[in-house]
Amino acid sequence: MNFDSVIIGGGVIGSAIAYFLSGQSKGTLKIAVIERDPSYQEGSTARSAGGIRQQFSTPENIRISQFGGDFIQNISQHLSVDGDPVHVSFEEKGYLFLAQDAQIPILYNNNAIQKQENVPVALLDPEDLARSYPWMNISDLAGGSLGLEGEGWLDAYGLNQAFRKKAISQGVTYFKDEAVGLEVANSQIRAVLLKEAGRIGCGTLVNAAGVHAATVAEWAGIDLAVRSKKRFVYSFSCRTEIEGCPLTVDPSGVYFRPEGGQFIAGCSPEAENDPDCHDFDVDYGWFEEHIWPILANRVPAFEAIKMENAWAGHYAYNLLDQNAILGPHPTIQNFFFANGFSGHGLQQSPAVGRALAEIILNDSYQTLDLQRFSFQRMLDNEPLPEINVV
Ligand SMILES: Cc1cc2nc3c(=O)[nH]c(=O)nc-3n(C[C@H](O)[C@H](O)[C@H](O)COP(=O)(O)OP(=O)(O)OC[C@H]3O[C@@H](n4cnc5c(N)ncnc54)[C@H](O)[C@@H]3O)c2cc1C
């Protein structure tokens, strides 16, 4: 069995690549996606918080999310199959980054970059914050930055499924199987070895294996600095109405946002308390001890909340700079990477899918130049850092 392109991983990234590659090649390529878990319960996508923001500090990340926002707002035009509308429940309610005095220079710096990239974003002073969000304690705040358009959250699983369904309608074959090895000869990937179906010959191979990307790379003797890092999302109810609540990022790094009639919240741990991890065990104590006090300080009504539920998911964490690794390997040039998205791969999936299709088909990016995310920077140890306010 032979395919022109094989993609390992049918999460939101692999499925977005399959959709764009089959669309851009107009059915001339035989494309396969290998996905071992069609229930998508263990991958990052279904466990994501589903956020999309334009407030980044790297111009490419801003442009990636601008394309992503536009794509999601017109999703039925892109991903409808047989005229059925596509629903991903996009809630365009903005991201609000809060800053204390020490963080104001970063907030203003980021704002200057965002303005250059035409991001609709407003800087708010404490009076603006008090007026717009009367439920918020602003006593320790020096300002905030609010995205006015193209930011919010959506149904991550729904987006994954929509890409997958459309890719299949464009002729892509999904295998429910596990890739267990690669056949490599003369600096080329020749085939993918599957647990059930055996050997599949391939012209190009894409690594879209999420937190398992380093294992797939290792089969070709490639060291990929992407590790699985566990993140918790806690949901809670609050009896008081919190009107007009955007996705709010506290200066501590704790974020919260509405989810249906409830809220969700989470936070990334300090680097020294962030081991490589694949299990799904939830640390409920961390909510009580760390997150809740911060929530209650920021929103006094959150003193009386009740935690309802919690889940764990994993970031495919790029140890160098937490940014994506995109494009061909410098030596094994028919081996393409779309990995290391850390906490922002969902919103990047439309632009990454398009970019990988472009570089596979044309050897260069045609729309957004994403060359700075190349594998080469990993080998050169040249981070492309994203400067967050927190
Ligand atoms: C708690 C949490 C919150 C997040 N919040 C956001 C957010 O607000 N906004 C945002 O943009 N991003 C967010 N993210 C990140 C985002 O979810 C990920 O970056 C994105 O889903 C990555 O997609 P993926 O397709 O690369 O990975 P995955 O969804 O993990 O897909 C990879 C797939 O590869 C398959 N696979 C792996 N190895 C093999 C193999 N050997 N054979 C066959 N199949 C294989 C797996 O089964 C899996 O389905 C969050 C992540 C988490 C965990």
The ligand as a MOL file (V3000), in Angstrom:
LIG
                    3D

  0  0  0     0  0            999 V3000
M  V30 BEGIN CTAB
M  V30 COUNTS 53 58 0 0 0
M  V30 BEGIN ATOM
M  V30 1 C -5.8320 21.9600 29.1220 0
M  V30 2 C -5.4760 22.4990 27.7660 0
M  V30 3 C -5.9450 23.7440 27.3820 0
M  V30 4 C -5.6220 24.2430 26.1270 0
M  V30 5 N -6.1370 25.4420 25.7490 0
M  V30 6 C -5.8980 25.9190 24.5000 0
M  V30 7 C -6.4880 27.1260 24.0690 0
M  V30 8 O -7.2260 27.7710 24.8160 0
M  V30 9 N -6.2400 27.5380 22.8190 0
M  V30 10 C -5.4330 26.8490 21.9630 0
M  V30 11 O -5.2250 27.2980 20.8320 0
M  V30 12 N -4.8490 25.6840 22.3520 0
M  V30 13 C -5.0710 25.2100 23.5910 0
M  V30 14 N -4.4910 24.0560 24.0050 0
M  V30 15 C -3.5180 23.4010 23.1190 0
M  V30 16 C -4.2120 22.6460 22.0190 0
M  V30 17 O -5.2310 21.8360 22.5470 0
M  V30 18 C -3.1770 21.7780 21.2920 0
M  V30 19 O -2.0720 22.5620 20.9100 0
M  V30 20 C -3.7750 21.1290 20.0470 0
M  V30 21 O -4.9740 20.4660 20.3520 0
M  V30 22 C -2.7610 20.1790 19.4560 0
M  V30 23 O -3.3670 19.4270 18.4330 0
M  V30 24 P -2.5910 18.1860 17.8300 0
M  V30 25 O -3.4240 17.6940 16.7100 0
M  V30 26 O -1.1820 18.5710 17.5860 0
M  V30 27 O -2.5170 17.1390 19.0240 0
M  V30 28 P -3.5710 16.0340 19.5070 0
M  V30 29 O -4.9440 16.5760 19.5820 0
M  V30 30 O -3.0130 15.4420 20.7440 0
M  V30 31 O -3.5490 14.9880 18.3340 0
M  V30 32 C -2.4720 14.1110 18.1370 0
M  V30 33 C -3.0630 12.7750 17.7520 0
M  V30 34 O -2.0140 11.9020 17.3730 0
M  V30 35 C -2.4150 10.5950 17.7140 0
M  V30 36 N -1.2070 9.7740 17.7700 0
M  V30 37 C -0.0920 10.0050 18.4940 0
M  V30 38 N 0.8330 9.0470 18.2690 0
M  V30 39 C 0.2650 8.1890 17.3880 0
M  V30 40 C 0.7100 6.9900 16.7740 0
M  V30 41 N 1.9270 6.4740 17.0400 0
M  V30 42 N -0.1100 6.3490 15.9160 0
M  V30 43 C -1.3430 6.8510 15.6410 0
M  V30 44 N -1.8300 7.9870 16.2140 0
M  V30 45 C -1.0230 8.6460 17.0630 0
M  V30 46 C -3.0980 10.7470 19.0630 0
M  V30 47 O -3.9920 9.6790 19.3000 0
M  V30 48 C -3.7950 12.1050 18.9050 0
M  V30 49 O -5.1660 11.9780 18.5800 0
M  V30 50 C -4.8020 23.5060 25.2390 0
M  V30 51 C -4.3380 22.2430 25.6340 0
M  V30 52 C -4.6820 21.7310 26.8750 0
M  V30 53 C -4.1990 20.3690 27.2550 0
M  V30 END ATOM
M  V30 BEGIN BOND
M  V30 1 1 1 2
M  V30 2 1 2 3
M  V30 3 2 2 52
M  V30 4 2 3 4
M  V30 5 1 4 5
M  V30 6 1 4 50
M  V30 7 2 5 6
M  V30 8 1 6 7
M  V30 9 1 6 13
M  V30 10 2 7 8
M  V30 11 1 7 9
M  V30 12 1 9 10
M  V30 13 2 10 11
M  V30 14 1 10 12
M  V30 15 2 12 13
M  V30 16 1 13 14
M  V30 17 1 14 15
M  V30 18 1 14 50
M  V30 19 1 15 16
M  V30 20 1 16 17
M  V30 21 1 16 18
M  V30 22 1 18 19
M  V30 23 1 18 20
M  V30 24 1 20 21
M  V30 25 1 20 22
M  V30 26 1 22 23
M  V30 27 1 23 24
M  V30 28 2 24 25
M  V30 29 1 24 26
M  V30 30 1 24 27
M  V30 31 1 27 28
M  V30 32 2 28 29
M  V30 33 1 28 30
M  V30 34 1 28 31
M  V30 35 1 31 32
M  V30 36 1 32 33
M  V30 37 1 33 34
M  V30 38 1 33 48
M  V30 39 1 34 35
M  V30 40 1 35 36
M  V30 41 1 35 46
M  V30 42 1 36 37
M  V30 43 1 36 45
M  V30 44 2 37 38
M  V30 45 1 38 39
M  V30 46 1 39 40
M  V30 47 2 39 45
M  V30 48 1 40 41
M  V30 49 2 40 42
M  V30 50 1 42 43
M  V30 51 2 43 44
M  V30 52 1 44 45
M  V30 53 1 46 47
M  V30 54 1 46 48
M  V30 55 1 48 49
M  V30 56 2 50 51
M  V30 57 1 51 52
M  V30 58 1 52 53
M  V30 END BOND
M  V30 END CTAB
M  END
